[in-house]
Amino acid sequence: MQIKSFDEYQKTYQYSVDYPEQFWEGIANNFQWRKKWNKVLSWNFSEPNIKWFEGAKLNITENCLDRHLAENGDKPAIIWEPNDPQKESITLSYKILHEQVCRFGNVLKKNGVKKGDRVCIYMPMVPELAVAVLACARIGAIHSVVFGGFSAKSIADRINDAECKVVITADGAFRGNKQIQLKEVIDDALIGCPTVEKVIVLTHTRMAVSMLKGRDVWWEDEIKLVDTNCPAEEMDAEDLLFILYTSGSTGKPKGVVHTIGGYMVYAGYTFSNVFNYQPDEVFFCTADIGWITGHSYIVYGPLSQGATTLMFEGIPTYPDASRMWQVVEKHKVNILYTAPTAIRSLMSFGEEPLKGIDLSTLRVLGSVGEPINEEAWHWFDENIGKSKCPIVDTWWQTETGGIMISPIAYVTPTKPSFATLPLPGIQPILVDEQGREIEGNGVNGNLCIKFPWPGMLRTTYGDHERCKLTYFSTYKDLYFTGDGCLRDEDGYYRITGRVDDVINVSGHRIGTAEVENAINMHAGVVESAVVGYPHDVKGQGIYAFVINPNVHNDEDLTRKDILQTVTRVIGAIAKPDKILFVSGLPKTRSGKIMRRILRKIAEGETSQIGDTSTLLDPTVVTEIIEKSGQLK
Ligand code: WT7
């Protein structure tokens, strides 16, 4: 499956466009199927209706576990590095991981989970999280992993949307020098979740938790009561594998749905190629499994290829800013896949934390989640890769299932801050506001994809219309990514950022409407408007303009109250970086907030506000500009 030269890439790419079905069939043949497909692809983008490998039967865990046992049973599948460097790391061989997944699959069955049931997973970054995910897949249950930073309300919304039957969690999580309650948050969430029958609780921090009789059971007790024989459920290629919620321009997160066959092929193919993974190498993706990056490039991609994947519980700056590099040295990491925000944050500590650390095992570096600025790209290249490791700047989305536009390591010539070229099978197109194709090079436009790929989303859970509206209606017969994009003179792609009302904070997507709704829940708040602004470390920060007539002299306290409200409603990740109290917002005569103006103010470019004559009351702008200058 691995492409070896740029010439081969170009030929493969052309073939994949001319004969997409033959191309993907060839790739799919590298995986293990109980029964092969009757039809490679049927599709239309108008409904949309997309089916890959129809009629095929498989279980993804046979591809991720069973098929490696005979030859690589003792090879490390997962290496786990704990938050606390004094604690021992853990290695699970493929044999052991297989056994644990089977055992936990039986625990799920024992607790009433059946094929097609939804299971919510809210766990710290421990090996059991991967075990839980794979155990769901083993028995044909659909997992919905919720990132450990979301609030009880966010979890409840997600659980109810998917009507989850079981929740898997832990007592708590370690994060740097903090201990975070997980079970307590789940307890709060479940007050409003009638579909949940059982909660399986892993012991991790061993902080005190309440255990409700009849509902809550301990992971450690349950696994003692089952055996290790858990035959993999036979699944259709188009059966659901997982739901993952993501923010958009409207207030309510969408449950992006991925199906088994296509997702597996796509995650496996892109992992193997983009990172040029070689047998026995250690692959370290620093994401959390609560995001798509973790699903595809900690769990499914690497394991489907028999790779060794490193899971890190902690954060790059704990106990100090050398931690991530120490992890690389300790586990002899060959491929490091991280986010621009992490690079920028570590870069700010200078080269001191790198002193005496051996990074010579590194062979490939990867970046994901947001545009990587040139300064960070060069720092990463020179100080971490010692100018000898290709950097793969991988552009993709929760909806795409896997990497879409990216260099292939040791194949594609790179260019700082460019995601470079589409992978085989991916047909990007740039369009103008009217949806007309912008042809040629040296052009800017809205990024769309015009042909299906196996890893693409199939629907948004419980609301197909929403999927159609969000992704397939802006431009006829195209998948719209929501990103703006430049195609330079060489035909290389550079993603310029979201063109919708989504803010990318540290590589995490946050909808402005969602944050506004949360702020507006605060008792004193009349109205608010949220925009993104450039932030040195996070890429974008959240700037909130808030009308709160009762704020008087207690601005700082009110600010804290609002932050607390947002934390309660969404989670700490959505907390605004700046809150400005104003008496009015710039609105058109039809009552629409002019975000363009607020964005300029948030960016500090107050001299470039432009025309305000269409505003209902242009004087509000003067007030906002004046106040914004006083805000730290
Ligand atoms: C959005 C998707 C799947 C990766 C994790 C984020 C932005 C992602 C890049 C990149 C520039 C990027 C886009 C995209 N993005 N990767 N290499 N260069 N921008 O997944 O939460 O679904 O967010 O992240 O704006 O639309 P996500």
Boltz pocket constraint, residues with backbone or C-beta under 6 A from the ligand:
constraints:
  - pocket:
      binder: B
      contacts: [[A, 246], [A, 292], [A, 293], [A, 367], [A, 368], [A, 369], [A, 370], [A, 371], [A, 372], [A, 393], [A, 394], [A, 395], [A, 396], [A, 397], [A, 398], [A, 399], [A, 405], [A, 419], [A, 481], [A, 482], [A, 483], [A, 495], [A, 496], [A, 497], [A, 498], [A, 504], [A, 507], [A, 508], [A, 509]]
      max_distance: 6.0
